[in-house]
Amino acid sequence: MQATENPYAPSNFTMAAHAEASERATFIAKTYAHLAGAILAFVALTAVLVNASFTPGLIELMLGNRISWLIVLGIFMGVNWMADSWARSSTSQGIQYAGLGLCVIAWSIIFTPLLYIASTHFSGVIATAGITTLALFGVLTAIVFITRQDFSFLRGVLMFGGIAAMGLIACAIIFNFSLGPIFTYAMIALACGYILYDTSNVMLHYRTDQYVAASLALFASVALLFWYILQLFMSADD
C-alpha cells in the first residue's frame, strides 16, 4: 500500500501536469504499457507457481501457523517498500525496472496460496474476479481522466486506512478471528481510493520520466483490489 507524495530529486524532466500535450501523452502511454506488462508477468508467474509441484509445500510453509503467515506478510511489506524505493531511483533505470520486477514477484508469491485454493475449490472464480477487477479499474481510470480531478486530497485518508487495515489484519492473525465481509468491502473501497489517487498522480504529480514508478503504484493498487474482490467472490460461492 502506498499513498505518498512524489519524492524524486529535481531533474530536467517536466511534471506531467505542466508538460506539453505530446510529452504528457507519451508519459501516460508508457505508464500504462508498463502496467499492462506487469499484469501479464503477474498472470504468467502466478500460473507457474499455482501449478508447480512444490506449491503445496510452499503453502504449508507460508500458512503453517498464524505466526508464519504474519512473518510472510511482514517480509512482503518490506520487499514492497524496497521495490517502490528502487522504482523511484533517479540514478539508474535498471534499478527502476528491478523494483517493478521485484514488486511483481512479491505479489505473485503472496497470491499463490489464495489462487491455489481458488483454482482447486472454486471453479471459474479467478476469471470472474479478474474481469471484475479490470472493469472496475477501467471505470475508475475513466473517472479521473474525464473529470481531471486531483485526488491527492485522499492521501491522509488512504494512509490512515492502510495503517488501520494492517493493524486489524495483524490482530486477526494473532488472536485468530475472522474480519468478515464488512472488512472485505471496506478494503475494496480502500483499493478503489488508491486507484483514484494513483491515477490522478499519473496525470498531475509525476515527472515525465517516472513511468516505471507510476506503473508500480498502479499495479500494487490493482493487485490489492483483485485480492479482495477474489476473496469476496470466494466467500459468496462458499
N, C-alpha and C positions, 0 to 999 in steps of 0.2 A: 504494500500500500504506500502510496506516495502522494503528498499534496504540498509540494514545496515550490517556492519561487525559483526562478531561473538563476542558478548560482555561477554561471560561467564567468570567466575572466573577460575583460574587454577584448575585442578583436576588430578587424576591419570589416566584418560582415554586418549587415543591417538587420535590425529587428524586423520580424515578418510584418508587423503592423505598419512599418514605415518604408518597406521595400517597394521597388517598382512592381507593377502588377505581374509582369512576366517572371521576375525573380521570385516573388511570393508563390506564384503558381508552380514553379519548378520545385521549390522547397516543399510545398504541400504534396505534390506528386511523389517526390522521393520519400517523404514520411510514410505515406500510405502504401507505397510499394514495399518498403521495408517492413511495415506492419503485416502486409499480406505474406511476405516471405517468412516472417517469424511464425505466423499462424500455420502455414504449410509445414514448416520444420517441426513445430509442436505436434501437429497431427501425425506426421511420419514417425517421429521419435516415440510418441506415446503408443502408436500402433505396434512398434517393435517391442517396447517394454511390456505391454499388456500380454503379448503373445509369446514372450521369451520363456524358456524352460526354467530360468532361475527366479521368475517373478513371484511364485508362491512363497519361496524362502525370503525374498526381499520384503514382501508384505508382512510376513511373520516378524521379521526384524524391526520393521517400522511400527507395527501395531501390536507387538507382543504384549505390552502393558502400557498403562497410562503414562508412565514416566518416559518410556521410549518415544512415544508419539509427541510428547511435549518437547523432548530433545530435538526430534526431527523438525518440528515447527520452528524452534529457536535457530537451528542451523539454516533452515530455509530463509528465515527473515534476514539473517546475517549475510547469506550469499546474495540475496536480492539487493540488500543495501550496497554490497561491494559491486555488483553488476551495474547498478544505477550510477555509482561513482565512476566506474570505468567508462560507461557510455557518455558521461558528461565531461570526459577528459578533453582538454583543449590542446594537448601536446601531441597526441597520436590518434589517427583514425583507426589504426589497427586495434588499439586498446578499446576504442568505442565499439567496434564490431565484436570484440571479445566479450564486452559487457552484455551486449544484446544476446549473443550466443549463450553465455552463462545463465542469463535470465530464462531463456527458453528451456535449457536443460533442467534448471531448478524447478520450474513449473511442471515440466514433463514428469519428473520423478515424484513430486508431491501429488500429482494427479493419478499416478499409477494404481494405488490401492482402490481409489474411488471408481476409476474406469474399469478396472478388473472386475469389481463387484457388479457394476452396472452391466457390463457385457455378458457376465455369467448368469445373472438373475433377472435382468430387466431388458427384455428384447426390444430393440428399436429406440430405447430412451436416449441413448447418446446422440443419435442423429437428430431426434426431435429437439433435444436441449441445445445442440449446436446451431440448428437452423433458427430457433427462437432467439438465441444469444446474438447471432449475426443480424437478425431482423431488428431487434431492439437497438443494437449498436448503430445500425443504419438510420433508424428514426432519430436517435439522439444526436448523431452527427449532422443530420439534415437540419435539426432544430437550431444548432449552433451556426451552421453556415448560412441558413436563411435569415435568422434574426440578427446575426453578427453580435450577439450578446456576449459581454465579457463576464464569464462565470468565476473569475478569480476571487469573488467575494465568498465563494464556498470553501475557501482554503481552511479557515478556522473550524467550520463545521465538520469537514472531512477529517481533519487531524484529530479532533475530539472523538468523532465517531469511530475512527480507526483504532485509537488507543482504547476506547471503551470496549470495542469488539474483541480486541486481543485479550483484554483483561477477563471478559466473560468466557472466552474460549479456554483460557488457561484455568479458570475456576471450574469450568465444566469438566475438563480433563482430570484435574486433581481430585475433585470431590465426586466425580462420576455421576453427573446428572445431565439430562438432555436439555438443550437450549430451546427446542421446539420450533414449530413453523413460524411463529411471530418473528423470531430471530432471523430465520431464513429470509423472510420478506424484507426485514429491515436491512439485511446485508445486500439484497438485490437492489434496494433503493440506494444504499451507500455506493455500490458499484456503479450505478447509473449516474450518481453525483460525480464520481471520479471521471467518468467518460465525458460528461459535460465540461468539467474543469479542464481536463487534459486537452480536449478538442479546442476549447477557446484559447488555451495556451499555444496550441499549434498556430492558430490564426494571428495571435497578438503578442505573445511573450517569449517566443523562442527566436534566436537568431537564425538566419537562413542557412547556416552551416550545421545546425543542430538536429538534423533529421534523424540521426540514429538514436539520440536520447529521446526525441519526441516519439518515435515509434516504440521504444521500450516502454515509455509511460503508458501509451495507449494499449500495448499488448498486455501489460500487467493488469490494467483495468478490465479489459475484455476477458482475460483468464479468470479474474475474480468473479465477474458476472456469470460466466459459464459454470464455475464451481457451484454457485448457489442455485442457479436455475436447474442444473443437473440434480442436485440434492432435492430440490422441490419436486421435480417430476418423479424421482425415485420414491419419495415418500408418498406421493399420490398413487403410485402403482403398487405400493406395498400392501 
